Amino acid sequence: MIAIAILAGALTTLTVAVSHSVQAAYHARMMSTATYLCRHQIVELEEKFIVDGFTDDALTVQEKGDFEDAAFKRFHWTHTIDKITLPTVDEIQSAATKALQDKQQIASQAQSSLGGGGTGSSGSSSGVGPQAMQGLLGPVKEMLEQGIRRVTVRVVWDEPGRKDQQVEVVTFYTDMRRIPVF
């Protein structure tokens, strides 16, 4: 009777372990398939960009769909194409000013903790004003925003016991036809 109880316990443990191994292998197969399908979507978008370039000037373009092959019927794809937005000259200047102020504050704290009275440095001016920076960076900013897109490709599927599984890849593309030649 004791031997049968021990055998039942061992078989139960073995069955649970095998079941977990089968689930892990199935999940790994689904992840590999989703990764392949995600790469396939990226290649299709890349080919479209090579042939047609960026065809939409909207900030965000999102498309969804299913895969045509019946073997992939449980997988669905989404891709989002975002027009990048770079910071304005004022935002860059504000961040630079804050960084300079933080640096000066840290330096003065270090100087006071060391007990030294230093020569004290007032903020230096680079001599480049906001108008000059706008004149230099404005056209470059616009050119980069027109010629670069962030592409997010997501493949989603469901598994028994695991809802909303996904693989997501983010990449950037450049359309040189959008960048004016000087």
MODELLER restraints for C-alpha pairs under 7 A, 6 or more apart:
rsr = mdl.restraints
at = mdl.atoms
rsr.add(forms.Gaussian(group=physical.xy_distance, feature=features.Distance(at['CA:34:A'], at['CA:155:A']), mean=6.04, stdev=0.5))
rsr.add(forms.Gaussian(group=physical.xy_distance, feature=features.Distance(at['CA:34:A'], at['CA:167:A']), mean=6.41, stdev=0.5))
rsr.add(forms.Gaussian(group=physical.xy_distance, feature=features.Distance(at['CA:35:A'], at['CA:167:A']), mean=6.38, stdev=0.5))
rsr.add(forms.Gaussian(group=physical.xy_distance, feature=features.Distance(at['CA:38:A'], at['CA:153:A']), mean=6.44, stdev=0.5))
rsr.add(forms.Gaussian(group=physical.xy_distance, feature=features.Distance(at['CA:38:A'], at['CA:154:A']), mean=6.58, stdev=0.5))
rsr.add(forms.Gaussian(group=physical.xy_distance, feature=features.Distance(at['CA:38:A'], at['CA:155:A']), mean=5.88, stdev=0.5))
rsr.add(forms.Gaussian(group=physical.xy_distance, feature=features.Distance(at['CA:42:A'], at['CA:153:A']), mean=6.90, stdev=0.5))
rsr.add(forms.Gaussian(group=physical.xy_distance, feature=features.Distance(at['CA:53:A'], at['CA:175:A']), mean=5.91, stdev=0.5))
rsr.add(forms.Gaussian(group=physical.xy_distance, feature=features.Distance(at['CA:54:A'], at['CA:175:A']), mean=6.67, stdev=0.5))
rsr.add(forms.Gaussian(group=physical.xy_distance, feature=features.Distance(at['CA:59:A'], at['CA:82:A']), mean=5.67, stdev=0.5))
rsr.add(forms.Gaussian(group=physical.xy_distance, feature=features.Distance(at['CA:59:A'], at['CA:83:A']), mean=4.89, stdev=0.5))
rsr.add(forms.Gaussian(group=physical.xy_distance, feature=features.Distance(at['CA:60:A'], at['CA:80:A']), mean=6.78, stdev=0.5))
rsr.add(forms.Gaussian(group=physical.xy_distance, feature=features.Distance(at['CA:60:A'], at['CA:81:A']), mean=5.66, stdev=0.5))
rsr.add(forms.Gaussian(group=physical.xy_distance, feature=features.Distance(at['CA:60:A'], at['CA:82:A']), mean=4.51, stdev=0.5))
rsr.add(forms.Gaussian(group=physical.xy_distance, feature=features.Distance(at['CA:60:A'], at['CA:83:A']), mean=6.30, stdev=0.5))
rsr.add(forms.Gaussian(group=physical.xy_distance, feature=features.Distance(at['CA:61:A'], at['CA:80:A']), mean=5.64, stdev=0.5))
rsr.add(forms.Gaussian(group=physical.xy_distance, feature=features.Distance(at['CA:61:A'], at['CA:81:A']), mean=5.13, stdev=0.5))
rsr.add(forms.Gaussian(group=physical.xy_distance, feature=features.Distance(at['CA:61:A'], at['CA:82:A']), mean=6.55, stdev=0.5))
rsr.add(forms.Gaussian(group=physical.xy_distance, feature=features.Distance(at['CA:62:A'], at['CA:79:A']), mean=5.75, stdev=0.5))
rsr.add(forms.Gaussian(group=physical.xy_distance, feature=features.Distance(at['CA:62:A'], at['CA:80:A']), mean=4.35, stdev=0.5))
rsr.add(forms.Gaussian(group=physical.xy_distance, feature=features.Distance(at['CA:62:A'], at['CA:81:A']), mean=6.39, stdev=0.5))
rsr.add(forms.Gaussian(group=physical.xy_distance, feature=features.Distance(at['CA:63:A'], at['CA:78:A']), mean=5.68, stdev=0.5))
rsr.add(forms.Gaussian(group=physical.xy_distance, feature=features.Distance(at['CA:63:A'], at['CA:79:A']), mean=5.53, stdev=0.5))
rsr.add(forms.Gaussian(group=physical.xy_distance, feature=features.Distance(at['CA:63:A'], at['CA:80:A']), mean=6.57, stdev=0.5))
rsr.add(forms.Gaussian(group=physical.xy_distance, feature=features.Distance(at['CA:64:A'], at['CA:77:A']), mean=5.70, stdev=0.5))
rsr.add(forms.Gaussian(group=physical.xy_distance, feature=features.Distance(at['CA:64:A'], at['CA:78:A']), mean=4.33, stdev=0.5))
rsr.add(forms.Gaussian(group=physical.xy_distance, feature=features.Distance(at['CA:64:A'], at['CA:79:A']), mean=6.59, stdev=0.5))
rsr.add(forms.Gaussian(group=physical.xy_distance, feature=features.Distance(at['CA:65:A'], at['CA:76:A']), mean=5.93, stdev=0.5))
rsr.add(forms.Gaussian(group=physical.xy_distance, feature=features.Distance(at['CA:65:A'], at['CA:77:A']), mean=5.41, stdev=0.5))
rsr.add(forms.Gaussian(group=physical.xy_distance, feature=features.Distance(at['CA:65:A'], at['CA:78:A']), mean=6.50, stdev=0.5))
rsr.add(forms.Gaussian(group=physical.xy_distance, feature=features.Distance(at['CA:66:A'], at['CA:75:A']), mean=6.69, stdev=0.5))
rsr.add(forms.Gaussian(group=physical.xy_distance, feature=features.Distance(at['CA:66:A'], at['CA:76:A']), mean=4.64, stdev=0.5))
rsr.add(forms.Gaussian(group=physical.xy_distance, feature=features.Distance(at['CA:66:A'], at['CA:77:A']), mean=6.08, stdev=0.5))
rsr.add(forms.Gaussian(group=physical.xy_distance, feature=features.Distance(at['CA:67:A'], at['CA:73:A']), mean=6.47, stdev=0.5))
rsr.add(forms.Gaussian(group=physical.xy_distance, feature=features.Distance(at['CA:67:A'], at['CA:75:A']), mean=6.89, stdev=0.5))
rsr.add(forms.Gaussian(group=physical.xy_distance, feature=features.Distance(at['CA:67:A'], at['CA:76:A']), mean=6.54, stdev=0.5))
rsr.add(forms.Gaussian(group=physical.xy_distance, feature=features.Distance(at['CA:74:A'], at['CA:157:A']), mean=5.80, stdev=0.5))
rsr.add(forms.Gaussian(group=physical.xy_distance, feature=features.Distance(at['CA:75:A'], at['CA:155:A']), mean=6.62, stdev=0.5))
rsr.add(forms.Gaussian(group=physical.xy_distance, feature=features.Distance(at['CA:75:A'], at['CA:156:A']), mean=5.71, stdev=0.5))
rsr.add(forms.Gaussian(group=physical.xy_distance, feature=features.Distance(at['CA:75:A'], at['CA:157:A']), mean=4.76, stdev=0.5))
rsr.add(forms.Gaussian(group=physical.xy_distance, feature=features.Distance(at['CA:76:A'], at['CA:155:A']), mean=5.66, stdev=0.5))
rsr.add(forms.Gaussian(group=physical.xy_distance, feature=features.Distance(at['CA:76:A'], at['CA:156:A']), mean=5.29, stdev=0.5))
rsr.add(forms.Gaussian(group=physical.xy_distance, feature=features.Distance(at['CA:76:A'], at['CA:157:A']), mean=6.46, stdev=0.5))
rsr.add(forms.Gaussian(group=physical.xy_distance, feature=features.Distance(at['CA:77:A'], at['CA:154:A']), mean=5.68, stdev=0.5))
rsr.add(forms.Gaussian(group=physical.xy_distance, feature=features.Distance(at['CA:77:A'], at['CA:155:A']), mean=4.47, stdev=0.5))
rsr.add(forms.Gaussian(group=physical.xy_distance, feature=features.Distance(at['CA:77:A'], at['CA:156:A']), mean=6.25, stdev=0.5))
rsr.add(forms.Gaussian(group=physical.xy_distance, feature=features.Distance(at['CA:78:A'], at['CA:153:A']), mean=5.90, stdev=0.5))
rsr.add(forms.Gaussian(group=physical.xy_distance, feature=features.Distance(at['CA:78:A'], at['CA:154:A']), mean=5.19, stdev=0.5))
rsr.add(forms.Gaussian(group=physical.xy_distance, feature=features.Distance(at['CA:78:A'], at['CA:155:A']), mean=6.49, stdev=0.5))
rsr.add(forms.Gaussian(group=physical.xy_distance, feature=features.Distance(at['CA:79:A'], at['CA:151:A']), mean=6.99, stdev=0.5))
rsr.add(forms.Gaussian(group=physical.xy_distance, feature=features.Distance(at['CA:79:A'], at['CA:152:A']), mean=5.48, stdev=0.5))
rsr.add(forms.Gaussian(group=physical.xy_distance, feature=features.Distance(at['CA:79:A'], at['CA:153:A']), mean=4.34, stdev=0.5))
rsr.add(forms.Gaussian(group=physical.xy_distance, feature=features.Distance(at['CA:79:A'], at['CA:154:A']), mean=6.14, stdev=0.5))
rsr.add(forms.Gaussian(group=physical.xy_distance, feature=features.Distance(at['CA:80:A'], at['CA:151:A']), mean=5.71, stdev=0.5))
rsr.add(forms.Gaussian(group=physical.xy_distance, feature=features.Distance(at['CA:80:A'], at['CA:152:A']), mean=5.11, stdev=0.5))
rsr.add(forms.Gaussian(group=physical.xy_distance, feature=features.Distance(at['CA:80:A'], at['CA:153:A']), mean=6.55, stdev=0.5))
rsr.add(forms.Gaussian(group=physical.xy_distance, feature=features.Distance(at['CA:81:A'], at['CA:149:A']), mean=6.39, stdev=0.5))
rsr.add(forms.Gaussian(group=physical.xy_distance, feature=features.Distance(at['CA:81:A'], at['CA:150:A']), mean=5.77, stdev=0.5))
rsr.add(forms.Gaussian(group=physical.xy_distance, feature=features.Distance(at['CA:81:A'], at['CA:151:A']), mean=4.60, stdev=0.5))
rsr.add(forms.Gaussian(group=physical.xy_distance, feature=features.Distance(at['CA:81:A'], at['CA:152:A']), mean=6.55, stdev=0.5))
rsr.add(forms.Gaussian(group=physical.xy_distance, feature=features.Distance(at['CA:82:A'], at['CA:149:A']), mean=5.60, stdev=0.5))
rsr.add(forms.Gaussian(group=physical.xy_distance, feature=features.Distance(at['CA:82:A'], at['CA:150:A']), mean=5.08, stdev=0.5))
rsr.add(forms.Gaussian(group=physical.xy_distance, feature=features.Distance(at['CA:82:A'], at['CA:151:A']), mean=6.36, stdev=0.5))
rsr.add(forms.Gaussian(group=physical.xy_distance, feature=features.Distance(at['CA:83:A'], at['CA:145:A']), mean=6.73, stdev=0.5))
rsr.add(forms.Gaussian(group=physical.xy_distance, feature=features.Distance(at['CA:83:A'], at['CA:148:A']), mean=6.85, stdev=0.5))
rsr.add(forms.Gaussian(group=physical.xy_distance, feature=features.Distance(at['CA:83:A'], at['CA:149:A']), mean=4.96, stdev=0.5))
rsr.add(forms.Gaussian(group=physical.xy_distance, feature=features.Distance(at['CA:83:A'], at['CA:150:A']), mean=6.53, stdev=0.5))
rsr.add(forms.Gaussian(group=physical.xy_distance, feature=features.Distance(at['CA:84:A'], at['CA:145:A']), mean=5.61, stdev=0.5))
rsr.add(forms.Gaussian(group=physical.xy_distance, feature=features.Distance(at['CA:84:A'], at['CA:148:A']), mean=6.57, stdev=0.5))
rsr.add(forms.Gaussian(group=physical.xy_distance, feature=features.Distance(at['CA:84:A'], at['CA:149:A']), mean=5.88, stdev=0.5))
rsr.add(forms.Gaussian(group=physical.xy_distance, feature=features.Distance(at['CA:84:A'], at['CA:150:A']), mean=6.57, stdev=0.5))
rsr.add(forms.Gaussian(group=physical.xy_distance, feature=features.Distance(at['CA:85:A'], at['CA:145:A']), mean=6.09, stdev=0.5))
rsr.add(forms.Gaussian(group=physical.xy_distance, feature=features.Distance(at['CA:86:A'], at['CA:141:A']), mean=6.67, stdev=0.5))
rsr.add(forms.Gaussian(group=physical.xy_distance, feature=features.Distance(at['CA:86:A'], at['CA:145:A']), mean=6.93, stdev=0.5))
rsr.add(forms.Gaussian(group=physical.xy_distance, feature=features.Distance(at['CA:89:A'], at['CA:133:A']), mean=6.78, stdev=0.5))
rsr.add(forms.Gaussian(group=physical.xy_distance, feature=features.Distance(at['CA:89:A'], at['CA:134:A']), mean=6.09, stdev=0.5))
rsr.add(forms.Gaussian(group=physical.xy_distance, feature=features.Distance(at['CA:111:A'], at['CA:117:A']), mean=6.98, stdev=0.5))
rsr.add(forms.Gaussian(group=physical.xy_distance, feature=features.Distance(at['CA:143:A'], at['CA:179:A']), mean=5.63, stdev=0.5))
rsr.add(forms.Gaussian(group=physical.xy_distance, feature=features.Distance(at['CA:146:A'], at['CA:178:A']), mean=5.93, stdev=0.5))
rsr.add(forms.Gaussian(group=physical.xy_distance, feature=features.Distance(at['CA:146:A'], at['CA:179:A']), mean=6.93, stdev=0.5))
rsr.add(forms.Gaussian(group=physical.xy_distance, feature=features.Distance(at['CA:147:A'], at['CA:174:A']), mean=5.42, stdev=0.5))
rsr.add(forms.Gaussian(group=physical.xy_distance, feature=features.Distance(at['CA:147:A'], at['CA:175:A']), mean=5.07, stdev=0.5))
rsr.add(forms.Gaussian(group=physical.xy_distance, feature=features.Distance(at['CA:147:A'], at['CA:176:A']), mean=6.31, stdev=0.5))
rsr.add(forms.Gaussian(group=physical.xy_distance, feature=features.Distance(at['CA:147:A'], at['CA:178:A']), mean=4.97, stdev=0.5))
rsr.add(forms.Gaussian(group=physical.xy_distance, feature=features.Distance(at['CA:147:A'], at['CA:179:A']), mean=5.62, stdev=0.5))
rsr.add(forms.Gaussian(group=physical.xy_distance, feature=features.Distance(at['CA:148:A'], at['CA:172:A']), mean=6.86, stdev=0.5))
rsr.add(forms.Gaussian(group=physical.xy_distance, feature=features.Distance(at['CA:148:A'], at['CA:173:A']), mean=5.69, stdev=0.5))
rsr.add(forms.Gaussian(group=physical.xy_distance, feature=features.Distance(at['CA:148:A'], at['CA:174:A']), mean=4.56, stdev=0.5))
rsr.add(forms.Gaussian(group=physical.xy_distance, feature=features.Distance(at['CA:148:A'], at['CA:175:A']), mean=6.49, stdev=0.5))
rsr.add(forms.Gaussian(group=physical.xy_distance, feature=features.Distance(at['CA:149:A'], at['CA:172:A']), mean=5.64, stdev=0.5))
rsr.add(forms.Gaussian(group=physical.xy_distance, feature=features.Distance(at['CA:149:A'], at['CA:173:A']), mean=5.38, stdev=0.5))
rsr.add(forms.Gaussian(group=physical.xy_distance, feature=features.Distance(at['CA:149:A'], at['CA:174:A']), mean=6.56, stdev=0.5))
rsr.add(forms.Gaussian(group=physical.xy_distance, feature=features.Distance(at['CA:150:A'], at['CA:171:A']), mean=5.90, stdev=0.5))
rsr.add(forms.Gaussian(group=physical.xy_distance, feature=features.Distance(at['CA:150:A'], at['CA:172:A']), mean=4.51, stdev=0.5))
rsr.add(forms.Gaussian(group=physical.xy_distance, feature=features.Distance(at['CA:150:A'], at['CA:173:A']), mean=6.56, stdev=0.5))
rsr.add(forms.Gaussian(group=physical.xy_distance, feature=features.Distance(at['CA:151:A'], at['CA:170:A']), mean=5.66, stdev=0.5))
rsr.add(forms.Gaussian(group=physical.xy_distance, feature=features.Distance(at['CA:151:A'], at['CA:171:A']), mean=5.32, stdev=0.5))
rsr.add(forms.Gaussian(group=physical.xy_distance, feature=features.Distance(at['CA:151:A'], at['CA:172:A']), mean=5.88, stdev=0.5))
rsr.add(forms.Gaussian(group=physical.xy_distance, feature=features.Distance(at['CA:152:A'], at['CA:168:A']), mean=6.93, stdev=0.5))
rsr.add(forms.Gaussian(group=physical.xy_distance, feature=features.Distance(at['CA:152:A'], at['CA:169:A']), mean=5.72, stdev=0.5))
rsr.add(forms.Gaussian(group=physical.xy_distance, feature=features.Distance(at['CA:152:A'], at['CA:170:A']), mean=4.39, stdev=0.5))
rsr.add(forms.Gaussian(group=physical.xy_distance, feature=features.Distance(at['CA:152:A'], at['CA:171:A']), mean=6.55, stdev=0.5))
rsr.add(forms.Gaussian(group=physical.xy_distance, feature=features.Distance(at['CA:153:A'], at['CA:168:A']), mean=5.65, stdev=0.5))
rsr.add(forms.Gaussian(group=physical.xy_distance, feature=features.Distance(at['CA:153:A'], at['CA:169:A']), mean=5.33, stdev=0.5))
rsr.add(forms.Gaussian(group=physical.xy_distance, feature=features.Distance(at['CA:153:A'], at['CA:170:A']), mean=6.46, stdev=0.5))
rsr.add(forms.Gaussian(group=physical.xy_distance, feature=features.Distance(at['CA:154:A'], at['CA:166:A']), mean=6.66, stdev=0.5))
rsr.add(forms.Gaussian(group=physical.xy_distance, feature=features.Distance(at['CA:154:A'], at['CA:167:A']), mean=5.64, stdev=0.5))
rsr.add(forms.Gaussian(group=physical.xy_distance, feature=features.Distance(at['CA:154:A'], at['CA:168:A']), mean=4.31, stdev=0.5))
rsr.add(forms.Gaussian(group=physical.xy_distance, feature=features.Distance(at['CA:154:A'], at['CA:169:A']), mean=6.51, stdev=0.5))
rsr.add(forms.Gaussian(group=physical.xy_distance, feature=features.Distance(at['CA:155:A'], at['CA:166:A']), mean=5.47, stdev=0.5))
rsr.add(forms.Gaussian(group=physical.xy_distance, feature=features.Distance(at['CA:155:A'], at['CA:167:A']), mean=5.33, stdev=0.5))
rsr.add(forms.Gaussian(group=physical.xy_distance, feature=features.Distance(at['CA:155:A'], at['CA:168:A']), mean=6.52, stdev=0.5))
rsr.add(forms.Gaussian(group=physical.xy_distance, feature=features.Distance(at['CA:156:A'], at['CA:164:A']), mean=6.31, stdev=0.5))
rsr.add(forms.Gaussian(group=physical.xy_distance, feature=features.Distance(at['CA:156:A'], at['CA:165:A']), mean=5.63, stdev=0.5))
rsr.add(forms.Gaussian(group=physical.xy_distance, feature=features.Distance(at['CA:156:A'], at['CA:166:A']), mean=4.32, stdev=0.5))
rsr.add(forms.Gaussian(group=physical.xy_distance, feature=features.Distance(at['CA:156:A'], at['CA:167:A']), mean=6.69, stdev=0.5))
rsr.add(forms.Gaussian(group=physical.xy_distance, feature=features.Distance(at['CA:157:A'], at['CA:164:A']), mean=5.85, stdev=0.5))
rsr.add(forms.Gaussian(group=physical.xy_distance, feature=features.Distance(at['CA:157:A'], at['CA:165:A']), mean=5.32, stdev=0.5))
rsr.add(forms.Gaussian(group=physical.xy_distance, feature=features.Distance(at['CA:157:A'], at['CA:166:A']), mean=6.33, stdev=0.5))
rsr.add(forms.Gaussian(group=physical.xy_distance, feature=features.Distance(at['CA:158:A'], at['CA:164:A']), mean=5.31, stdev=0.5))
rsr.add(forms.Gaussian(group=physical.xy_distance, feature=features.Distance(at['CA:158:A'], at['CA:165:A']), mean=5.83, stdev=0.5))
